[in-house]
């Protein structure tokens, strides 16, 4: 297997630790609102409502404000509390303040980026689903912007993962072919299956332990040890 000329990375929960930030936000809400249930259940409900609202946002069905309000209302409704729109927006603000304060990278991700750059002459790209302002801010806050040659964001290009077209945009911008590229991400459907549909080799960062025992594609459970992750991405 030839080594790649370019590596594409997902952002949320691949480099940017959305899960850790979300937990911090939910813990802050749980400290304020007794109606909310156990943290594990709260995280599950939050994840489900966020994913559903996010898909509607990406499809242009609702605004970001509406997505955040709706998912907050649905989360509280699950635990038997009805919030009107104004109340839901206030609660979301409390969640978001704690979320932003907890901004952090997925553990080990910088070591992997440094390891890749040290071992190979590569082009680096981000392929991410979300709004431009949201993702650009994350990259800047965590000092990632200068590490990537191209950043492809679904809002800007008009299509989102797993549609192969968003990967084709990244390939064109980086000046590489699919066969010369590897995609790394945490979402089996969006990142891995999407990239494979575009003819790109994938490495699945399976942080939730979802991979089957008979999985044939390259799978990492974490970024550590960095040398193992680097070898998997380079196909060694």
C-alpha positions as CSV (number, residue, x, y, z in Angstrom):
1,X,0.0,0.0,0.0
2,X,1.6,3.3,-1.1
3,X,1.8,6.0,1.6
4,X,-0.6,8.9,1.2
5,X,0.2,12.3,-0.1
6,X,-2.7,13.9,1.9
7,X,-4.6,13.2,5.1
8,X,-8.1,14.5,5.7
9,X,-9.4,14.9,9.3
10,X,-12.9,15.3,10.7
11,X,-13.0,18.0,13.4
12,X,-15.6,17.3,16.1
13,X,-14.7,14.3,18.3
14,X,-11.7,13.6,16.1
15,X,-9.5,16.6,16.9
16,X,-11.8,18.9,18.9
17,X,-13.2,17.0,21.9
18,X,-16.9,17.8,21.6
19,X,-17.8,15.0,23.9
20,X,-15.7,16.5,26.8
21,X,-17.1,19.9,26.2
22,X,-20.7,18.7,26.0
23,X,-20.3,16.8,29.3
24,X,-19.0,19.9,31.0
25,X,-22.0,21.8,29.7
26,X,-24.4,19.1,30.8
27,X,-22.9,18.9,34.3
28,X,-23.4,22.6,34.6
29,X,-27.1,22.2,33.8
30,X,-27.5,19.3,36.1
31,X,-26.1,21.4,39.0
32,X,-28.7,24.0,38.3
33,X,-31.8,21.9,37.4
34,X,-32.9,19.0,39.7
35,X,-35.3,17.7,37.1
36,X,-32.5,16.4,34.9
37,X,-31.7,12.8,35.3
38,X,-28.5,10.8,35.7
39,X,-25.5,12.1,33.7
40,X,-25.2,9.0,31.5
41,X,-28.9,9.2,30.5
42,X,-28.6,13.0,30.1
43,X,-25.6,12.6,27.8
44,X,-27.5,10.0,25.7
45,X,-30.6,12.2,25.3
46,X,-28.5,15.2,24.5
47,X,-26.6,13.3,21.8
48,X,-29.8,12.0,20.2
49,X,-31.5,15.4,20.2
50,X,-28.4,17.2,19.0
51,X,-27.9,14.8,16.1
52,X,-31.5,15.1,15.0
53,X,-31.5,18.9,15.2
54,X,-28.0,19.1,13.5
55,X,-29.3,17.2,10.5
56,X,-32.2,19.6,10.1
57,X,-29.7,22.5,10.4
58,X,-27.4,21.1,7.7
59,X,-30.4,20.5,5.5
60,X,-31.4,24.2,5.9
61,X,-34.7,23.4,7.5
62,X,-34.0,25.4,10.7
63,X,-31.7,28.1,11.8
64,X,-28.9,27.6,14.4
65,X,-30.9,29.5,17.0
66,X,-33.9,27.2,16.3
67,X,-31.7,24.0,16.4
68,X,-30.3,25.0,19.8
69,X,-33.7,25.9,21.2
70,X,-35.4,22.8,19.9
71,X,-32.8,20.4,21.2
72,X,-32.8,22.1,24.7
73,X,-36.6,21.8,24.8
74,X,-36.6,18.2,23.8
75,X,-33.9,17.3,26.3
76,X,-35.8,18.8,29.2
77,X,-39.1,17.3,27.9
78,X,-37.5,13.9,28.2
79,X,-37.2,14.5,31.9
80,X,-40.7,15.9,32.2
81,X,-40.0,19.6,32.1
82,X,-41.6,21.9,29.5
83,X,-39.6,25.0,28.5
84,X,-40.9,27.8,26.3
85,X,-38.6,29.3,23.7
86,X,-37.2,32.0,25.9
87,X,-36.5,29.6,28.7
88,X,-34.9,27.1,26.4
89,X,-32.6,29.8,25.0
90,X,-31.5,30.9,28.5
91,X,-30.8,27.3,29.4
92,X,-28.8,26.8,26.2
93,X,-26.7,29.9,27.1
94,X,-25.8,28.3,30.4
95,X,-24.9,25.1,28.7
96,X,-22.8,26.9,26.1
97,X,-20.9,29.0,28.5
98,X,-19.7,25.8,30.3
99,X,-19.1,24.1,26.9
100,X,-16.9,26.9,25.6
101,X,-14.9,27.1,28.9
102,X,-14.1,23.4,28.6
103,X,-12.7,23.6,25.0
104,X,-10.0,21.0,24.5
105,X,-8.4,18.7,22.0
106,X,-9.0,15.0,21.9
107,X,-6.1,13.6,24.0
108,X,-3.1,12.7,21.9
109,X,-4.3,14.4,18.7
110,X,-1.4,16.9,18.5
111,X,1.2,14.2,19.0
112,X,-0.3,12.4,16.0
113,X,-0.4,15.5,13.8
114,X,3.3,16.2,14.8
115,X,4.2,12.6,14.2
116,X,2.7,12.6,10.7
117,X,4.4,15.9,9.8
118,X,7.8,14.5,11.0
119,X,7.6,11.3,9.1
120,X,6.1,12.2,5.7
121,X,5.7,15.1,3.3
122,X,1.9,15.4,3.5
123,X,-0.9,17.8,2.8
124,X,-3.4,18.2,5.5
125,X,-7.1,19.0,5.3
126,X,-10.2,19.3,7.5
127,X,-13.6,18.0,6.2
128,X,-16.3,18.9,8.6
129,X,-20.1,19.3,8.8
130,X,-21.3,22.5,10.5
131,X,-21.5,26.2,10.1
132,X,-18.4,28.1,9.0
133,X,-18.3,30.5,11.9
134,X,-18.6,27.7,14.4
135,X,-15.8,25.5,13.0
136,X,-13.4,28.3,12.2
137,X,-13.7,29.5,15.8
138,X,-12.9,26.0,17.1
139,X,-9.8,25.7,14.9
140,X,-8.6,29.1,16.0
141,X,-9.3,28.7,19.7
142,X,-7.3,25.5,19.8
143,X,-4.4,26.7,17.6
144,X,-5.2,24.3,14.8
145,X,-5.7,26.7,11.9
146,X,-2.1,26.9,10.7
147,X,-1.7,23.2,10.8
148,X,-4.1,22.6,7.8
149,X,-3.6,23.5,4.2
150,X,-7.4,23.4,3.5
151,X,-10.5,23.5,5.6
152,X,-13.7,22.3,3.9
153,X,-16.9,23.1,5.8
154,X,-20.3,21.8,4.7
155,X,-22.1,25.2,5.0
156,X,-19.5,26.8,2.6
157,X,-19.6,24.1,-0.1
158,X,-23.3,23.3,0.0
159,X,-23.0,19.6,0.8
160,X,-22.2,17.5,3.9
161,X,-20.7,14.2,4.8
162,X,-21.3,11.4,3.9
163,X,-22.0,12.8,0.4
164,X,-18.8,12.0,-1.6
165,X,-19.0,15.5,-3.2
166,X,-17.6,17.2,-0.1
167,X,-14.6,14.9,-0.2
168,X,-14.1,15.6,-3.9
169,X,-13.9,19.3,-3.0
170,X,-11.2,18.6,-0.5
171,X,-9.2,16.5,-3.0
172,X,-9.4,19.2,-5.6
173,X,-8.3,21.9,-3.3
174,X,-5.4,19.8,-2.0
175,X,-4.4,18.8,-5.6
176,X,-4.4,15.0,-4.9
177,X,-6.3,12.0,-6.1
178,X,-8.5,9.8,-3.9
179,X,-6.0,6.9,-4.1
180,X,-3.3,9.2,-2.6
181,X,-5.4,10.2,0.4
182,X,-6.6,8.9,3.7
183,X,-9.6,10.1,5.8
184,X,-9.6,10.0,9.6
185,X,-12.7,10.4,11.6
186,X,-14.9,9.2,14.4
187,X,-18.2,8.8,12.6
188,X,-18.6,5.5,10.8
189,X,-21.4,6.8,8.5
190,X,-20.3,10.4,7.9
191,X,-16.5,10.1,7.9
192,X,-15.6,6.5,7.1
193,X,-18.3,5.3,4.8
194,X,-18.5,8.8,3.1
195,X,-14.8,8.8,2.4
196,X,-14.9,5.2,1.1
197,X,-17.7,6.1,-1.3
198,X,-15.4,8.7,-2.7
199,X,-12.6,6.1,-3.2
200,X,-10.6,7.3,-0.2
201,X,-8.9,4.9,2.3
202,X,-10.1,5.4,5.8
203,X,-9.0,5.1,9.4
204,X,-11.8,5.0,11.9
205,X,-11.1,6.7,15.3
206,X,-13.7,4.5,17.2
207,X,-13.7,6.3,20.5
208,X,-17.1,4.8,21.5
209,X,-16.1,1.2,20.9
210,X,-18.6,0.6,18.2
211,X,-16.4,-1.5,15.8
212,X,-17.3,-5.2,15.3
213,X,-14.8,-7.8,16.2
214,X,-14.6,-8.8,12.5
215,X,-14.0,-5.2,11.3
216,X,-11.7,-5.2,8.2
217,X,-10.9,-1.5,7.9
218,X,-8.3,0.2,10.0
219,X,-9.6,1.1,13.5
220,X,-8.1,3.1,16.3
221,X,-9.7,3.3,19.8
222,X,-7.7,6.4,20.7
223,X,-4.8,8.6,19.5
224,X,-2.4,6.8,21.9
225,X,0.2,5.6,21.5
226,X,0.9,8.2,18.8
227,X,3.3,6.0,16.8
228,X,0.6,3.3,16.4
229,X,-1.9,5.9,15.1
230,X,0.7,7.4,12.7
231,X,1.5,4.0,11.3
232,X,-2.2,3.2,10.7
233,X,-2.7,6.5,8.9
234,X,0.4,6.0,6.8
235,X,-0.7,2.5,6.0
236,X,2.5,0.9,7.4
